[in-house]
Amino acid sequence: MLFHIDDEEVEAGAGDLIHIPGGAWHHVEQVKEGRLIVLNIRGGRLPSTIEWGE
């Protein structure tokens, strides 16, 4: 999969852990066919907010 984090692209594979800094705009792109599971763990100050972009 390919993580787009602000202006950076990070390629990740099975078992990889990607840190996304708080406040960074990001999305995930599946680049190969198959099963894709993303586990999102949010921490820090609560309550936090989510903004969905198009």
C-alpha positions as CSV (number, residue, x, y, z in Angstrom):
1,M,0.0,0.0,0.0
2,L,1.0,3.6,-0.4
3,F,0.6,6.1,2.4
4,H,0.2,9.7,1.3
5,I,1.2,11.9,4.3
6,D,1.1,15.6,3.5
7,D,3.5,15.9,0.5
8,E,5.3,12.6,1.1
9,E,4.6,9.1,-0.1
10,V,5.6,6.1,2.0
11,E,5.4,2.6,0.6
12,A,4.4,-0.1,3.2
13,G,4.0,-3.8,3.2
14,A,2.7,-6.6,5.4
15,G,3.6,-6.0,9.1
16,D,4.9,-2.4,8.6
17,L,4.1,0.3,11.1
18,I,3.7,3.8,9.8
19,H,3.6,6.8,12.1
20,I,1.4,9.7,10.9
21,P,2.1,12.9,12.9
22,G,-0.9,14.6,14.4
23,G,-2.5,17.1,12.1
24,A,-1.0,15.6,8.9
25,W,-3.3,15.2,6.0
26,H,-3.1,11.6,4.9
27,H,-4.8,8.8,2.9
28,V,-4.0,5.2,1.9
29,E,-3.8,3.9,-1.6
30,Q,-4.0,0.2,-2.4
31,V,-1.4,-0.5,-5.2
32,K,-1.8,-4.3,-5.5
33,E,-4.8,-6.6,-5.6
34,G,-5.6,-8.5,-2.4
35,R,-6.7,-8.0,1.1
36,L,-5.8,-4.7,2.8
37,I,-6.3,-4.1,6.5
38,V,-5.4,-0.8,8.1
39,L,-5.4,-0.5,11.9
40,N,-5.7,3.1,13.0
41,I,-4.7,3.9,16.6
42,R,-5.4,7.4,17.7
43,G,-3.9,8.8,20.8
44,G,-3.0,12.1,22.4
45,R,-5.4,14.7,23.6
46,L,-9.0,13.9,23.5
47,P,-11.5,14.6,22.1
48,S,-9.9,14.7,18.7
49,T,-11.5,15.6,15.5
50,I,-11.7,14.0,12.0
51,E,-12.1,15.9,8.8
52,W,-13.0,14.0,5.6
53,G,-11.8,15.3,2.3
54,E,-12.7,14.4,-1.2
